[in-house]
């Protein structure tokens, strides 16, 4: 009997009492681990294929030890550029031994899924609760600004000034100079348009 199971993002074809090196697992040495993402189980001529995983199937294993794999040299070079980089990498691995392959009736997998669903629901609820007060505070701030009457009184006199500057900016420099002469502003000949508008407003 053999099975194809996904362990730490990789798929392995495993049989009972086989030792397998997988990507580092979080379990401690000597602990039992179970993998419920079983994609295929072969028992003689009978082959069961999951869609994508087989419900109730489980592969049980025991963690033997944590270790590092052989060093892999990562060498990069760009010709004629003087670019050479040499790095080494040792993958963190876990050695496990397959103890059992269950085709059906695995209850732990269902419990793990239920616990995972409950945790996900709790995280979503907490996220919603945290987001709701933030929205409430954002809504409360504009109301406070609307209720205050003093800033409105200050903004009303400022509005005509803005209109005046807009009107002045639409005029030409010659027209602005004539208006400045009429008002008695000195040093008009050296002023630019922005200076004339500032002097008139």
Number of C-alpha atoms within 10 A of each C-alpha: 15 16 26 19 23 17 17 11 9 9 15 16 14 19 18 16 12 12 17 17 17 19 18 16 17 8 14 14 15 12 12 15 16 18 17 23 21 27 22 20 24 15 11 8 7 9 12 13 15 13 9 10 16 18 18 17 24 26 26 17 23 20 20 18 16 20 15 14 14 11 11 11 11 10 10 11 11 9 8 6 7 8 9 10 10 9 10 10 12 12 14 15 17 22 19 25 19 19 17 15 22 16 20 11 12 17 11 14 18 14 11 12 12 12 12 12 12 12 12 12 12 12 12 12 12 12 11 11 11 11 11 11 11 11 10 10 10 10 11 11 10 10 10 9 11 10 10 10 9 8 11 12 10 10 10 10 10 10 10 11 12 12 11 13 15 12 11 20 15 9 12 10 17 10 11 21 20 12 14 18 13 9 11 10 13 11 10 16 8 8 14 12 16 12 12 22 21 10 15 15 11
